Amino acid sequence: MNDRGSQLDAARAVKQKARTVFARFAPVSGVGITRQGDSYAVQVNLESEPADREELPDRIDGVPVVVRVVGQVRKQIS
């Protein structure tokens, strides 16, 4: 497997762990995978700004983490 493939697999593997870790800091709206340069990172979307961003991990099991505060995600009624 190529390096990019293994990076993508690593990001996929830590998604659930990222949800658990970041839930201690703020409500989590969602967790996904994003590109970061030539690599992949886990993106954690939070409902609100955490009390102290300095405490947030920037990596989980070696995978970079991108944090965004997006607010509460709601289902649209059509």
Backbone hydrogen bonds, N-H to C=O, Kabsch-Sander energy under -0.5 kcal/mol:
donor,donor_aa,acceptor,acceptor_aa,energy
6,S,2,N,-2.1
7,Q,3,D,-2.2
8,L,4,R,-2.4
9,D,5,G,-2.3
10,A,6,S,-2.1
11,A,7,Q,-2.2
12,R,8,L,-2.4
13,A,9,D,-2.1
14,V,10,A,-1.1
14,V,11,A,-0.6
15,K,11,A,-0.5
15,K,12,R,-0.9
18,A,14,V,-2.6
19,R,15,K,-2.0
20,T,16,Q,-1.9
21,V,17,K,-2.8
22,F,18,A,-2.7
23,A,19,R,-1.4
24,R,21,V,-1.0
25,F,22,F,-1.6
26,A,22,F,-1.7
29,S,27,P,-0.5
29,S,45,N,-2.9
30,G,45,N,-1.5
32,G,43,Q,-2.6
34,T,41,A,-2.7
36,Q,39,S,-2.3
39,S,36,Q,-1.8
41,A,34,T,-2.8
42,V,64,P,-2.5
43,Q,32,G,-2.7
44,V,42,V,-0.5
44,V,66,V,-3.0
45,N,30,G,-3.1
45,N,43,Q,-0.6
46,L,44,V,-0.6
46,L,68,R,-3.2
47,E,27,P,-2.9
51,A,25,F,-0.5
55,E,52,D,-1.4
56,L,53,R,-1.2
60,I,63,V,-2.3
63,V,60,I,-2.2
65,V,58,D,-2.3
66,V,42,V,-2.9
68,R,44,V,-2.5
70,V,46,L,-2.6
70,V,68,R,-0.7
71,G,46,L,-1.4
74,R,72,Q,-0.5
78,S,76,Q,-0.6
